[in-house]
Amino acid sequence: MRLKGMRVVYLIGPGFEDLEFYVPLMRLKEEGADVVVAGPKAGEELIGKGGLTGRAEVNVADLKAEDFDAIVVPGGWAPDKLRRYDAVKKLVRDFYEQGKVVAMICHAGLVGISAGIVKGHEATGSEGIKDDLINAGAIWRDAPAFRSGNIVWGRVVADIPDFCRELIQALIEQKEKTQKV
């Protein structure tokens, strides 16, 4: 329960990567975080790449970064859809600008690119978005998971355990930092 008292926005969109959605979500809940699943339309049931379903509890446009501690963007085909919404880009950018944790795995870097937050950061993800990240000014790093500033990066499905460890540790450190203030 190391994350008790922390609130996390977890994005969902059509074609989300099933494991990248559910495994980190469960780890966050296991650590005591209050997780809110947000998408373009509240109540919408979405189907993942592998056939699992997920539901957006709230509309992303109704959320404010100042009410939460972090945002997580899973991969799959969803990031390419989610980055088309101004509310998604604004929310991710707001988390970043407030120095809060922004976690992205696999294709989720597409959302970071469209939100304008990757320039100058080390970044990883699916090999399929390597050129996109580089062209957006990121420095490609082929590693399972790491942090660059307040961004937590994860490469692909096989790296979910590493991504979860980085994400949980980043949130613990953020919690400790805010408790000292």
Secondary structure as UniProt FT lines:
FT   TURN            2..5
FT   STRAND          7..11
FT   TURN            14..15
FT   HELIX           18..30
FT   TURN            31..32
FT   STRAND          34..39
FT   TURN            42..43
FT   STRAND          45..47
FT   TURN            49..50
FT   STRAND          53..55
FT   STRAND          58..59
FT   HELIX           60..62
FT   HELIX           65..67
FT   STRAND          70..73
FT   HELIX           78..82
FT   TURN            83..84
FT   HELIX           86..97
FT   TURN            98..99
FT   STRAND          101..105
FT   HELIX           106..108
FT   HELIX           109..115
FT   TURN            119..120
FT   STRAND          122..123
FT   HELIX           127..129
FT   HELIX           130..135
FT   TURN            136..137
FT   STRAND          139..140
FT   STRAND          145..148
FT   TURN            149..150
FT   STRAND          151..154
FT   HELIX           157..159
FT   HELIX           160..180
//
